[in-house]
């Protein structure tokens, strides 16, 4: 992570959450930790069910990545 950078943008739409990796480290983390068949939104957004987003963000934070809610 580059100092001062935001690794993920989290956009909660109620029934879905869009998780967008915004750094190379976040993209690599997603490739390693999320299923290969995850649903995407646009070019980089990842569709996540709300019940899973907490565990995903906890895991990313444990690995030193950060996020901001849009």
JOMOTA-V458548 format. One record per residue. RES is the residue in three letters. SS is DSSP state (hx for helix, st for strand, lp for the rest). D_FIRST is the distance of its C-alpha to the first C-alpha in Angstrom with 2 decimals. Layout:
# JOMOTA-V458548
((RES SS D_FIRST) (RES SS D_FIRST))
This chain:
# JOMOTA-V458548
((UNK lp 0.00) (UNK lp 3.76) (UNK lp 6.27) (UNK lp 8.32) (UNK lp 6.77) (UNK lp 8.16) (UNK lp 7.21) (UNK st 10.95) (UNK st 14.21) (UNK st 17.02) (UNK st 20.52) (UNK st 23.33) (UNK lp 26.65) (UNK lp 28.64) (UNK lp 29.70) (UNK lp 26.39) (UNK st 22.74) (UNK st 20.63) (UNK st 17.01) (UNK st 15.17) (UNK st 11.80) (UNK lp 10.48) (UNK lp 7.57) (UNK hx 8.47) (UNK hx 6.40) (UNK hx 8.33) (UNK hx 11.34) (UNK hx 11.43) (UNK hx 11.29) (UNK hx 14.10) (UNK hx 16.01) (UNK hx 16.08) (UNK hx 16.88) (UNK lp 18.85) (UNK lp 22.36) (UNK lp 23.03) (UNK lp 25.59) (UNK lp 23.53) (UNK lp 24.93) (UNK st 23.11) (UNK st 23.66) (UNK lp 23.59) (UNK lp 21.41) (UNK lp 18.08) (UNK st 19.01) (UNK st 19.71) (UNK st 22.78) (UNK st 22.68) (UNK lp 25.70) (UNK hx 25.31) (UNK hx 26.37) (UNK hx 23.31) (UNK hx 20.47) (UNK hx 20.42) (UNK hx 20.00) (UNK hx 17.25) (UNK hx 15.21) (UNK hx 16.18) (UNK hx 15.02) (UNK hx 11.56) (UNK hx 11.37) (UNK hx 12.90) (UNK lp 10.21) (UNK lp 7.62) (UNK lp 6.74) (UNK lp 8.54) (UNK st 11.30) (UNK st 14.15) (UNK st 17.73) (UNK lp 19.50))
